[in-house]
Amino acid sequence: MRGSDASAALYWLGRMLEGGEDPLYVARRLCVVYLARAPKSVEVYSAYSNVKACLRGHQGPLPPVPLHLRNAPTRLMKDLGYGQGYKYNPAYSEPVEQEYLPQELRGVDFFKQRRC
């Protein structure tokens, strides 16, 4: 990653991985450096606390995964609508409008709200 040369960094990463290096060995070191240099806050801790409160306070079965987010490895799942309408973000030049939370939680922002 010297000189922020992405092409060279990718080449050397490939050499390591194709040479048999454990991907977790590389990932741990990258994560440690990134996290050590990243700005610090309790934002994620607070947001996850809101998620836990939402899950623990929920009555009855948890809401289902939206159909468009479900994997469809079989014909039956495709016929049931799994994966239909999913927008693959990397295929677009701009962020896409798409819901990722269950219907019952639409509009909830765990980074801003205390309850769902």
C-alpha positions in Angstrom: 0.0 0.0 0.0 3.1 2.2 -0.2 2.4 5.5 -1.9 -1.3 4.7 -2.0 -0.8 2.8 -5.3 -4.0 0.7 -5.4 -2.8 -1.4 -8.4 0.5 -2.3 -6.8 -1.2 -2.9 -3.4 -3.7 -5.3 -5.1 -0.8 -7.1 -6.9 1.1 -7.7 -3.7 -2.1 -8.8 -1.9 -2.7 -11.3 -4.8 0.9 -12.5 -4.4 0.3 -13.1 -0.7 -3.0 -14.8 -1.1 -2.1 -16.9 -4.1 1.1 -17.9 -2.3 -1.0 -19.4 0.5 -1.1 -16.7 3.1 -4.2 -16.9 5.3 -6.6 -14.2 4.3 -7.5 -13.6 7.9 -3.8 -12.8 8.6 -4.0 -10.0 6.1 -7.5 -8.8 7.1 -6.7 -8.6 10.8 -3.7 -6.4 10.2 -5.6 -4.1 7.8 -8.5 -3.8 10.3 -6.2 -3.0 13.2 -4.5 -0.3 11.3 -7.7 1.2 9.9 -9.4 1.2 13.3 -6.4 2.6 15.1 -6.4 5.6 12.7 -10.2 6.0 12.4 -12.0 8.8 14.2 -13.5 7.5 17.5 -17.1 7.8 18.7 -19.7 5.8 20.5 -22.1 6.1 17.6 -22.1 2.4 16.6 -22.2 1.3 20.3 -25.3 3.5 20.8 -26.9 2.4 17.6 -26.4 -1.3 18.4 -27.8 -0.7 21.9 -30.9 0.6 20.1 -31.0 -2.6 17.9 -30.7 -4.8 21.0 -33.5 -2.9 22.8 -35.7 -3.3 19.7 -35.1 -7.0 19.4 -35.5 -7.7 23.2 -38.7 -5.7 23.4 -40.3 -7.3 20.3 -43.4 -9.4 21.0 -44.1 -12.4 18.8 -42.1 -13.6 15.8 -39.5 -11.3 14.3 -40.4 -9.7 11.0 -39.4 -11.6 7.9 -36.5 -10.7 5.6 -38.0 -8.7 2.7 -38.4 -10.9 -0.4 -36.1 -8.8 -2.6 -33.2 -9.4 -0.2 -33.6 -13.2 0.0 -31.2 -15.4 -1.9 -32.9 -17.5 -4.6 -30.7 -20.6 -5.3 -33.6 -22.8 -6.3 -36.4 -22.5 -8.9 -39.0 -22.7 -6.2 -37.5 -19.7 -4.4 -37.4 -17.7 -7.6 -41.1 -18.6 -8.2 -41.9 -17.4 -4.7 -40.4 -14.0 -5.5 -37.1 -14.3 -3.7 -34.6 -11.8 -5.0 -37.1 -10.1 -7.4 -36.6 -6.4 -7.7 -33.3 -6.4 -5.9 -31.0 -3.6 -7.0 -27.3 -4.5 -7.0 -25.7 -1.3 -5.8 -22.3 -1.8 -7.6 -24.3 -1.9 -10.9 -25.3 1.7 -10.4 -23.2 4.9 -10.5 -25.3 6.5 -7.7 -26.8 5.0 -4.5 -30.1 3.2 -5.1 -33.4 3.7 -3.5 -34.1 0.3 -1.8 -35.4 -0.8 1.6 -33.2 -3.1 3.6 -35.2 -3.4 6.8 -38.4 -5.4 7.2 -41.7 -3.7 6.4 -42.5 -3.2 10.1 -39.2 -1.3 10.6 -39.3 0.9 7.5 -38.1 4.4 8.4 -36.3 3.3 11.6 -32.8 4.7 11.9 -31.1 3.0 14.8 -28.4 5.8 14.8 -31.1 8.4 15.7 -33.9 6.6 17.5 -34.0 4.9 20.8 -37.0 2.6 20.1 -38.3 0.9 17.0 
